Amino acid sequence: MKDIRRRIKSVESTMQITRAMELVASSKLRKAKERAEASRPFFDLLYQTISEIAYDNTDFTSVYTQKRESGRPLFLVIAGDRGLAGGYNANIFKLARSEMAGKDAAVIAVGKKACEHYGHGEVPLTAAYPNIAEHMDISAAAEIAELILSQYRSGEIGEIYLLFTQFVSALTQTPAVLKILPLSFEGENDLPGRREQVIYEPSAEAVFDRIVPQYIAGMILGAVVESYAAEQGARRTAMESANDNAQEMIADLSLRYNRARQGAITQEITEIVSGAQSAQ
């Protein structure tokens, strides 16, 4: 009985922690959703602009659209800064492992868990950015984008992939991979809301090459914000499940305690009756 009481008290203490973490995750999730929704118009406008330039000026070439045969692929992997989020981190690492299979890949890790995961040297780690997701802004995203683009322009990197987690809902988060360089606009000739052909100065290529870094920075910012919202949603779901499991454990332990207590009382009554009968 003493062991069962100690176990119940331990589970109740754990449940207090998981309930508090669920409330914190719910609060952060609401703010993260607002940030994700606010960042999408910037990204969408940049994408529409560079798509229009690419299709309205078919005679220009850019280093950002040319396919390469040389250069190793670079994977920008975005994971969480903390654990206790269910399969959130494990799912993105599983996707990254399958995408890197058979490739001489390099990694840029965003998030503390990604930095720890790739810090053992299994895959070359180009750069690490822990604990930036919660307060991520466009300047931090531009810094990462410039690092990526400098390696791409030098020819060291041939392809760049972005791995992040899409926030579908508070209950659903989907790991995804997106190839961000070289840029390709195949199948998007009919762009919605497309304007008349524009003449760019000094040239369409110069404008395109100036916009692409901002576009990549916007894409990184959107992916980090989206992943952060997904992390909070996964943690909220995991903590809610932990609370439910704790309540079930407490109910089961209480039933076992009551049975043990009833058994002890019955045994005491039996011993008293037997003693009284022996005395007679």
N, C-alpha and C positions, 0 to 999 in steps of 0.2 A: 504493500500500500504506500509506503514511504517513497519507493522508487517511482511509482506511477504518479504521485503528487509532484515529485521533482520534474518528471517528464512533462506533465501538463504545464507547469510553470515555465519551463524552458520554451515550449511551443508557443505559449502566450506572449512571451518576450519577443520571440522571432516574428510573430504575427504583427506586433506593434511596429516593428521596423519595416516589414513589407508593406503594411498599410500606409505608413508615412512616405515610403518611396513611391507607392502608387499615386498618392496625392501630388507629390512633387513632379512626377512624370506627366500627370494630367495637366498641370499648370504649364510646364515647359512645352508640352505638345501643342497647346492652344497658341502660344506665341510662335512656335516653329511653323505652324501651318500658315499663320499670317505672313511671316517672312517669306515662305515659299511662294505664296500667291503674289506677294509684292514684287518678287524678283523675276517672275515670268514675263511680264510685258517688255522689260529691257532686253531679255534674251530673244524674244520673238521678233522684235523690231530689227535687231542686228541681223538675225538670220534672214529675214525678208529682204533686207537691204543688200547683203552680199549675194543672195540668190538672184536678185534682179540684175546686179552688175555682171554676174557670171553668164547669164543668159542673154542679156541685151548687148553684150560685147564679146562675141564668140571668137574674135581674133586676138584676144590678149592671153598671155600666159602668166602664171604666178607660181612661185616656189611652193605655195601652200596647196596647189591643186595637182601638181605633178606626181605621178606614181613612181616609186623608187624600187629598185631591185636590191639595193644595198642598205646597210644600216639596221641595227637591232630594233625590235619593237619595244616601246616603252608603255608600261601600264601604270596609270594613276589609280591607285586602290584607296577607296574611301571607306573606312570602318569607324567604329565607335570609340569614344574615349573611356568608357566604363563597361563593365560586364553586367551580369544580371539582367540581360535583355533577351532571354530565350535563345533562339538560333540566329539572331541578327548577324553577329560577327562571323559565326561558323559558315553561314550561307554565302556571304560575300567572298570568303576565303576559298570555299569550295568552287565557286564560279571562276575565281582568278586562277586557281590551280588547273582547271580544265582548259581555260583560254591560253595559258602559258605552256601547256604540254607540248614538248617537242620544239620549243622556240628558245633561242638565246636571248631571253628577255631581261629587261631592267625594270625596277619598280620605284615609283615615288609614293610614299606612304602618307596618308592623311588620317589622323586619328591615333590615339595612344595605342589602341589594340593592334592596329596595322603596323605601327612602328615596332612593337614588341614581336609581332609575328614574323616580320621580315628582317628583324635585326640579328638573326642568327647566321646570316650569310648564305642561306640556301639559294636565294636569288639576289643579284647585285642591287643594293639599295642606293639609289641616286640621291635622294633627299628625304627628310622626315619632318612632318609637321604635326606634332601632337597637341591636343587641347586647344584647337583653334575653331572648331565647328560652331560652338555656342555663340561666339562673338565674331564670326566670319563676316568680312565686308569686301567690297570690290577692290580695295587697295591690296589686301592680302591675296585675293584671287589673282590680281594682276601680277603680283610677285611670282606666284607659282607659274602662271602662264608665260612670263618672260623667261623663266628658267627652262621650261619645256621648249619654247620656240627657239631659243638660242642654240640648243642642242640639235633641234630639227634643221635649222638653217645651216649649221656647220656640217650636216651630213652624218653626224654620229648616230642619229635616230632616224629610222625609216618610216615607222608608223607609230601613232599614239592612240592608245585606247583608254577610255574613262570607265571605271567600274564603280558603281554606286548602287544604292538601294532606293527604289521608287516607293514613294508614299502613296499607296492606293487608298487606304482608309486606316482608322485606328486599329483595326484587326488584321489588316493585310498589308504586307510589305514584300516587294518583289525585287530581288537582285537583278541588275541589268548591266550590260556592257555596250558601250557606244564608241565607235571609231570616229575620232575627232580630226585626225590628220593622216593622210592628205584629205582635203575636203572633196566631197562628191555631192553633186546635185542631180543625179540621175533619177528620172521619173518625176521631176517636179517642175515641168515646163509650164504648167498651168497654175501659177501662184495666185491665191486669192487676194483680191484687193490690189492687183498689180497696177502701177502707174504707167504713163506713157514713157517712152524711152528717154533717158536723161543723158546729157552730155556732161562728163566729169572732167574737172581740171585739177591738176595738170594732165592726168590720164586716168582711165578706168582702172588700170593695173595699180597705179600709185594709191588711189583711194581704197581699192580692195585690200592691198597689203597693209594699209593703215588701220582698216576696220577689223581685220582678222584677229589681231592680238586682243582687242576689246571683246570680240565675239568669243574667243577661247576663254578669256577671263570670266565673262558672263556665264558661259557654260559650266566652268568649274564652280563658280559661286552657286549657281542653281543646283548642281549635283550635291554640293556639300550641305546646303540648306535642306534639300530634299532628303538626304540621308539622315541628317540630324532629326528631322521630323519623324522619319521611319524608326530611328533608334528609340525615340521617346514613346512612340506607339507600341513598339515591341516590348519595351520595359514595362509600360503600363499593363499590357496584357499578361506578361510574365508574373508581375507582382499580384495582379488580380487572381491569377490561377494559384499562386502560392498562398494567398489568403484563404481561398476556398479549400485548398488541401489542408491548411492548418486547422480550419474549423472542423473538417472531417476527422482529423487526427484527435482533436480535443474531445469531440463527441465519442469517438471510439475508446479513448483512454478513460473518459468519465464513466462509460459503461463498464469497462474492466475494473475500475476502482470501486464502483458500487457493488459489483459482483464479489470482489475480494472482501469488501467490508461486510457484506451480508454473510459471506462464508465464515468470516472471523466471528461475527456475532452468533451465528448458529453453532459454531464449535464451542464458544464459551458457554452458551446455554446448555449444550449437551454435557459438557464437563461438570457444570453445576448440578444438573439433574442426576448424573451418575454418582457424583460425590454424596449427594443427599440420600440416594438409595443405598449406597454402601454404608453410610452412617446408621441407617435404620437396621 
